[in-house]
Amino acid sequence: MNIFSVVGLIIAIASFILAFYTFVNTKRKMHFIWGLFSLSVATWGLGIFKFTTTLNIEKSIFWWRIAEIGVIFIPVLLVHFVLEFLEKRKNKFLIIFYALSFIFFFFNIFTDYFFGQLRFTFGQFYYITPTNLYSLFILIFLGSAIYSIAILFKEYGKKDDEAFKEGIKLEKKAVAG
């Protein structure tokens, strides 16, 4: 085992536990989406653990594809969770984003267009060579993270303004009363 496999194993175990706990205690749609997100992260972690512990290139390719399944669904589930958490309805956007994720899933599982040749790295495991399609996916991944953070900050600012205005109202009532 190497540091990458240890980290992958920790991610997998922690995320599987979180997913299990979330599914057992699901009360709202938001919780279910978070459970799926955790399951995606766990799949990614398991894939990391497995592809970093094999020297067989065919097994490594298999586990890379498994890891990438988790990675492909992380961004759409994050955005879906944030939108659900903020109670924002963007159904058309989510439908398109999920469809795009399933397209990437198809290319990952059934073609060699998602990632290219593997190269032996750090003298320990095989690492993928990204293709143009994979590079596009990474841009979408980063964009979804930035989008999620931006809308959370935007809503946080609104709530902060509302709290400030409410505080001023209460202060005026206290002074007047």
FIVOZA-79145 format. One record per residue (C-alpha): residue number from 0; residue in three letters; x negated, y, z. Coordinates in steps of 0.5 Angstrom, whole numbers, plus 2048, in hexadecimal, padded with zeros to 3 digits. Last residue first. Layout:
N
+-----+------+-----+-----+-----+
|  nr | rest |  c1 |  c2 |  c3 |
+-----+------+-----+-----+-----+
| NUM |  ALA |   X |   Y |   Z |
...
+-----+------+-----+-----+-----+
***
This chain:
177
+-----+------+-----+-----+-----+
|  nr | rest |  c1 |  c2 |  c3 |
+-----+------+-----+-----+-----+
| 176 |  GLY | 852 | 867 | 82E |
| 175 |  ALA | 84F | 86C | 829 |
| 174 |  VAL | 848 | 869 | 82A |
| 173 |  ALA | 84A | 862 | 82B |
| 172 |  LYS | 84E | 862 | 824 |
| 171 |  LYS | 849 | 866 | 821 |
| 170 |  GLU | 844 | 860 | 823 |
| 169 |  LEU | 848 | 85B | 821 |
| 168 |  LYS | 849 | 85E | 81A |
| 167 |  ILE | 842 | 85F | 819 |
| 166 |  GLY | 841 | 858 | 81B |
| 165 |  GLU | 846 | 855 | 816 |
| 164 |  LYS | 842 | 859 | 811 |
| 163 |  PHE | 83B | 856 | 813 |
| 162 |  ALA | 83E | 84F | 813 |
| 161 |  GLU | 841 | 850 | 80C |
| 160 |  ASP | 83A | 853 | 809 |
| 159 |  ASP | 837 | 84D | 80C |
| 158 |  LYS | 83C | 848 | 809 |
| 157 |  LYS | 83B | 84B | 802 |
| 156 |  GLY | 833 | 84B | 803 |
| 155 |  TYR | 834 | 843 | 805 |
| 154 |  GLU | 838 | 843 | 7FF |
| 153 |  LYS | 833 | 846 | 7FA |
| 152 |  PHE | 82D | 842 | 7FE |
| 151 |  LEU | 831 | 83B | 7FD |
| 150 |  ILE | 832 | 83D | 7F6 |
| 149 |  ALA | 82B | 83E | 7F5 |
| 148 |  ILE | 828 | 838 | 7F8 |
| 147 |  SER | 82D | 834 | 7F4 |
| 146 |  TYR | 82B | 837 | 7ED |
| 145 |  ILE | 823 | 837 | 7EF |
| 144 |  ALA | 824 | 82F | 7F0 |
| 143 |  SER | 828 | 82E | 7EA |
| 142 |  GLY | 823 | 832 | 7E6 |
| 141 |  LEU | 81E | 82E | 7E9 |
| 140 |  PHE | 821 | 827 | 7E7 |
| 139 |  ILE | 823 | 82A | 7E0 |
| 138 |  LEU | 81C | 82C | 7DF |
| 137 |  ILE | 81A | 825 | 7E1 |
| 136 |  PHE | 81F | 822 | 7DC |
| 135 |  LEU | 81C | 826 | 7D6 |
| 134 |  SER | 815 | 824 | 7D8 |
| 133 |  TYR | 818 | 81C | 7D8 |
| 132 |  LEU | 81B | 81D | 7D1 |
| 131 |  ASN | 814 | 820 | 7CE |
| 130 |  THR | 811 | 81A | 7D1 |
| 129 |  PRO | 80D | 819 | 7D8 |
| 128 |  THR | 807 | 814 | 7D9 |
| 127 |  ILE | 809 | 810 | 7DE |
| 126 |  TYR | 805 | 80E | 7E4 |
| 125 |  TYR | 802 | 807 | 7E5 |
| 124 |  PHE | 7FF | 805 | 7EC |
| 123 |  GLN | 7F9 | 805 | 7F0 |
| 122 |  GLY | 7F2 | 807 | 7ED |
| 121 |  PHE | 7F5 | 80F | 7EE |
| 120 |  THR | 7F9 | 80E | 7E8 |
| 119 |  PHE | 7FA | 808 | 7E3 |
| 118 |  ARG | 7FE | 80B | 7DD |
| 117 |  LEU | 805 | 809 | 7DB |
| 116 |  GLN | 807 | 80B | 7D4 |
| 115 |  GLY | 80D | 80F | 7D2 |
| 114 |  PHE | 813 | 811 | 7D6 |
| 113 |  PHE | 81A | 813 | 7D4 |
| 112 |  TYR | 819 | 811 | 7CD |
| 111 |  ASP | 818 | 809 | 7CE |
| 110 |  THR | 81F | 807 | 7CE |
| 109 |  PHE | 824 | 804 | 7D2 |
| 108 |  ILE | 824 | 805 | 7D9 |
| 107 |  ASN | 821 | 80C | 7D9 |
| 106 |  PHE | 824 | 80F | 7D3 |
| 105 |  PHE | 82B | 80C | 7D6 |
| 104 |  PHE | 82A | 810 | 7DC |
| 103 |  PHE | 828 | 816 | 7D9 |
| 102 |  ILE | 82F | 816 | 7D5 |
| 101 |  PHE | 832 | 814 | 7DC |
| 100 |  SER | 82F | 81A | 7DF |
|  99 |  LEU | 831 | 81E | 7D9 |
|  98 |  ALA | 838 | 81C | 7DA |
|  97 |  TYR | 838 | 81D | 7E1 |
|  96 |  PHE | 836 | 825 | 7E0 |
|  95 |  ILE | 83B | 825 | 7DA |
|  94 |  ILE | 841 | 823 | 7DF |
|  93 |  LEU | 83E | 827 | 7E5 |
|  92 |  PHE | 83E | 82E | 7E0 |
|  91 |  LYS | 845 | 82C | 7DE |
|  90 |  ASN | 847 | 82B | 7E6 |
|  89 |  LYS | 844 | 831 | 7E9 |
|  88 |  ARG | 849 | 832 | 7EF |
|  87 |  LYS | 845 | 835 | 7F5 |
|  86 |  GLU | 846 | 833 | 7FC |
|  85 |  LEU | 83F | 835 | 7FE |
|  84 |  PHE | 83E | 82E | 800 |
|  83 |  GLU | 841 | 82B | 7FA |
|  82 |  LEU | 83D | 830 | 7F6 |
|  81 |  VAL | 836 | 82E | 7FA |
|  80 |  PHE | 838 | 826 | 7F9 |
|  79 |  HIS | 839 | 826 | 7F2 |
|  78 |  VAL | 833 | 82A | 7F1 |
|  77 |  LEU | 82F | 825 | 7F5 |
|  76 |  LEU | 832 | 81F | 7F2 |
|  75 |  VAL | 831 | 822 | 7EB |
|  74 |  PRO | 829 | 823 | 7ED |
|  73 |  ILE | 828 | 81C | 7F0 |
|  72 |  PHE | 82C | 818 | 7EB |
|  71 |  ILE | 826 | 818 | 7E6 |
|  70 |  VAL | 821 | 817 | 7EC |
|  69 |  GLY | 824 | 811 | 7EE |
|  68 |  ILE | 824 | 80D | 7E8 |
|  67 |  GLU | 81D | 80F | 7E7 |
|  66 |  ALA | 81B | 80B | 7EC |
|  65 |  ILE | 81E | 805 | 7E9 |
|  64 |  ARG | 81B | 807 | 7E3 |
|  63 |  TRP | 814 | 807 | 7E6 |
|  62 |  TRP | 816 | 801 | 7E9 |
|  61 |  PHE | 817 | 7FD | 7E3 |
|  60 |  ILE | 810 | 800 | 7E0 |
|  59 |  SER | 80C | 7FE | 7E6 |
|  58 |  LYS | 80F | 7F7 | 7E5 |
|  57 |  GLU | 80D | 7F7 | 7DE |
|  56 |  ILE | 806 | 7FA | 7E0 |
|  55 |  ASN | 804 | 7F5 | 7E5 |
|  54 |  LEU | 800 | 7F9 | 7EA |
|  53 |  THR | 805 | 7F9 | 7EF |
|  52 |  THR | 806 | 7FD | 7F6 |
|  51 |  THR | 807 | 804 | 7F3 |
|  50 |  PHE | 80C | 802 | 7EE |
|  49 |  LYS | 810 | 7FF | 7F4 |
|  48 |  PHE | 810 | 805 | 7F9 |
|  47 |  ILE | 811 | 80A | 7F4 |
|  46 |  GLY | 817 | 806 | 7F2 |
|  45 |  LEU | 81A | 805 | 7F9 |
|  44 |  GLY | 819 | 80D | 7FA |
|  43 |  TRP | 81D | 80F | 7F4 |
|  42 |  THR | 822 | 80A | 7F6 |
|  41 |  ALA | 822 | 80D | 7FD |
|  40 |  VAL | 823 | 814 | 7F9 |
|  39 |  SER | 829 | 812 | 7F5 |
|  38 |  LEU | 82C | 80E | 7FB |
|  37 |  SER | 82B | 815 | 7FF |
|  36 |  PHE | 82F | 819 | 7F9 |
|  35 |  LEU | 834 | 813 | 7F9 |
|  34 |  GLY | 835 | 814 | 801 |
|  33 |  TRP | 835 | 81C | 800 |
|  32 |  ILE | 83B | 81B | 7FB |
|  31 |  PHE | 83F | 817 | 800 |
|  30 |  HIS | 83E | 81C | 805 |
|  29 |  MET | 841 | 822 | 800 |
|  28 |  LYS | 847 | 81D | 7FF |
|  27 |  ARG | 849 | 81E | 806 |
|  26 |  LYS | 849 | 819 | 80C |
|  25 |  THR | 843 | 814 | 80B |
|  24 |  ASN | 840 | 811 | 811 |
|  23 |  VAL | 83E | 80B | 80E |
|  22 |  PHE | 83C | 80E | 808 |
|  21 |  THR | 838 | 813 | 80B |
|  20 |  TYR | 834 | 80E | 810 |
|  19 |  PHE | 833 | 809 | 80A |
|  18 |  ALA | 830 | 80F | 806 |
|  17 |  LEU | 82C | 812 | 80C |
|  16 |  ILE | 829 | 80B | 80D |
|  15 |  PHE | 828 | 80A | 806 |
|  14 |  SER | 824 | 810 | 805 |
|  13 |  ALA | 820 | 80F | 80B |
|  12 |  ILE | 81E | 808 | 809 |
|  11 |  ALA | 81C | 80A | 802 |
|  10 |  ILE | 819 | 811 | 803 |
|   9 |  ILE | 814 | 80D | 808 |
|   8 |  LEU | 813 | 807 | 803 |
|   7 |  GLY | 811 | 80D | 7FE |
|   6 |  VAL | 80C | 810 | 803 |
|   5 |  VAL | 809 | 80A | 804 |
|   4 |  SER | 809 | 808 | 7FD |
|   3 |  PHE | 805 | 80E | 7FB |
|   2 |  ILE | 800 | 80E | 801 |
|   1 |  ASN | 7FE | 807 | 7FF |
|   0 |  MET | 800 | 800 | 800 |
+-----+------+-----+-----+-----+
***
